[in-house]
């Protein structure tokens, strides 16, 4: 199968490979994303594998050739730092984008495939105690129910909408059981085999699970479950029939000890997966695609890229190391990548 892997970084833009990691290509000189720029988020159009969205320090940029080239429509996001992106699987013309430090943290929505955007409520405070300026780290559109949308803010809480972003309610704090406002990831599993819809909210130090649409939460501290590792970073669902979950946990940021865990019971119990090489920092990003459900990529904070060909059971480190990895995706499309001319000086 033809594939293209895209690795977003803070400092080297996006690196791309169309030969399963044998060679890697930087961005060109005429792109709206600088080749040494900051890219925080990547998303693949679920119905068009050639179309990729990138959340960068320049705003939201779009590729229609698998990441080989990019364009940036003129809109209100230009110049904003984008930390998160989500594409509606049922209607890929609908996107959400989350901004954050050094920009003001806001949530935006597009209904025309990223050409134009509108700012949504709520207004998030400009400053916070934990990270100075908040950043919107995660957006989740519920599978099969696109009107249900969630987002989470680093030091700004977990929020949900039941009307496609028109109104929002904060779900952490108070008597909810989610006591930490530092939200790193939110993921919703659709009902399956008699099991109800399940919502996972990952705070910086715990995993919270709800089976009653967020009315109540069962939470456990990560440090007590994952061999002292507390920094609960990200989670993704394998696009397989069983719908198992993969989660990355480390001992801090950037961290020096990290692991990937897998859950077969919708986020209650987790088993450690096998790594062939000790990672150099906390795992930061996971990348999957339904075109090849067993193929998974994982990137660490300080630039190690790992690959699994068995749904996350076993991992091997790729030869190429990167600057700070912020996001990883792959798409079943071979981008037309060409090596840059080599300098003779």
Buried (B, 14 or more C-beta within 10 A) or exposed (E): EEBBBBBBBBEBBBBBBBEBBEEBBBBBEEBBBBBEBBBBBBBBBBEEBBBBBBBBBBBBBBBBBBBBBBEBBEBEBBEBBBBBBBBBBEBBBBBBBBBBBEBBBBBBBBBEBBEBBEEBEBEBEEEBEEBEBBBBBBBBBBBEEBEBBBBBBBBBBBBBBBEBBEEBEBBBEEEBBBBBBBBBBBBBBBEEEEEBBBBBBBBBBBBBBBBEBBEEBEBBBBBEBBEEBBBBBBBBBBBEEEBBBBBBBBBBEBBEBBBBBBBEEBBBEBEEBEBEEEBBBBBBBBBBBEBBBBBBBBBBBBBBBBBBEEBBBBBEBBEBEBBBBBBBBBBBBBBEBEEEEEEEE
